[in-house]
């Protein structure tokens, strides 16, 4: 049996102390006008061991662009593993296939490593965070620019130099399906699939995601610019379901969103936000894009998240875990932008922002950090509440943007923010604004966090230490 290399992937997805999810894309092989049946396969071993595990066969689905997710179980916490994965074609049923036979050939399989999550509440985590990688379609053709891939090469260089990376968090605009809304925007599932194949198939990002657990959430350009501000009736019927089908296929499927049954994921998502824990950090990855309500004439104020998501994030914030509470939201929670599109951020939804800040102040919830992207500049800042509580914000964007970036004057880095009944939170401790292509490394410890910004080719642009 010949194991073939995935056409896209592998991606190491949600990783817990005792299990991880691996995503791949196989290939289509049509025979008699029907897709020839394909299966994914994977085997693993603890790093340094010689014997591989028994191979696990899993489904790849033509309805989801020949992609599949497998769950590797019964792992040890904080432990490094090697794996090999790929796909093969077969008319047999999975239980009839013997992949341990001497004739099995793994020479073309993809290879990677991963480290399982930490089950220790006091263990620090080193995170690479960022957003917005514009993949220029050249002259409207099926050719894509690879300059943005150099950002991920710089992350890989840090790993090779011995700097630990526990997770990569991609906070939206992993694709630009609308090509600045002017050049042949994607509208069909097939077009969205092709866009993801190009974005996730480039050399350095592919190698990074094959070796470091990667978590994702969408923003507007996975659908169209400033969604749903300009949405028409036809967009809700055609564009929206097509874009979200592709998003589920390439981004959500390997996240903690899906429940696990044995070595496979099950269920159909009812929302896109999710939570997970690793070491000293709890994460709430918000959907601050698809649950927006922008029609106050129908009796409700503008909302950036649903009431259900608001209830869940409050409960999560106040669960008493003692770990750092990291809220990932694709658009900045604060500070506010000074330019025309500030209403697309949390600033455009002041009631819900005040509701969250009031809750944090009333419950005196410490160690709260908001991660966000979207604005094509990177920096960090804190808010100080009337009672002295601090809330932190790390903004990281763009991985790659070939046009001018916003400078410091585009952000309100002084003054205060209305927190409703909790009073006003003062903006303090902001860093320089980095208006270059970049990524951010955040080291979270029990004592605080260190924020470092690196430009696309690897030079450090800024560093700031915050204490809780």
Secondary structure as UniProt FT lines:
FT   STRAND          8..15
FT   STRAND          20..25
FT   STRAND          30..31
FT   TURN            32..33
FT   STRAND          34..35
FT   STRAND          38..46
FT   TURN            47..48
FT   STRAND          56..59
FT   HELIX           62..64
FT   TURN            65..66
FT   STRAND          67..72
FT   TURN            77..78
FT   STRAND          80..89
FT   HELIX           94..96
FT   TURN            99..100
FT   TURN            102..103
FT   TURN            107..108
FT   STRAND          110..115
FT   TURN            121..122
FT   STRAND          125..130
FT   HELIX           138..140
FT   TURN            147..148
FT   HELIX           149..160
FT   TURN            161..162
FT   STRAND          167..170
FT   TURN            177..178
FT   HELIX           179..181
FT   HELIX           189..200
FT   HELIX           203..209
FT   TURN            210..211
FT   STRAND          214..216
FT   HELIX           220..222
FT   TURN            225..230
FT   HELIX           233..234
FT   HELIX           235..239
FT   HELIX           240..247
FT   HELIX           248..252
FT   TURN            253..254
FT   TURN            256..257
FT   STRAND          259..261
FT   TURN            262..263
FT   STRAND          264..266
FT   STRAND          274..278
FT   TURN            279..280
FT   STRAND          281..285
FT   TURN            290..291
FT   HELIX           296..298
FT   HELIX           307..317
FT   STRAND          324..328
FT   HELIX           340..344
FT   HELIX           346..348
FT   HELIX           350..363
FT   STRAND          368..372
FT   STRAND          378..384
FT   TURN            386..387
FT   STRAND          390..395
FT   HELIX           408..410
FT   STRAND          416..418
FT   HELIX           420..422
FT   STRAND          424..428
FT   STRAND          438..445
FT   TURN            446..447
FT   STRAND          448..455
FT   TURN            456..457
FT   STRAND          460..467
//
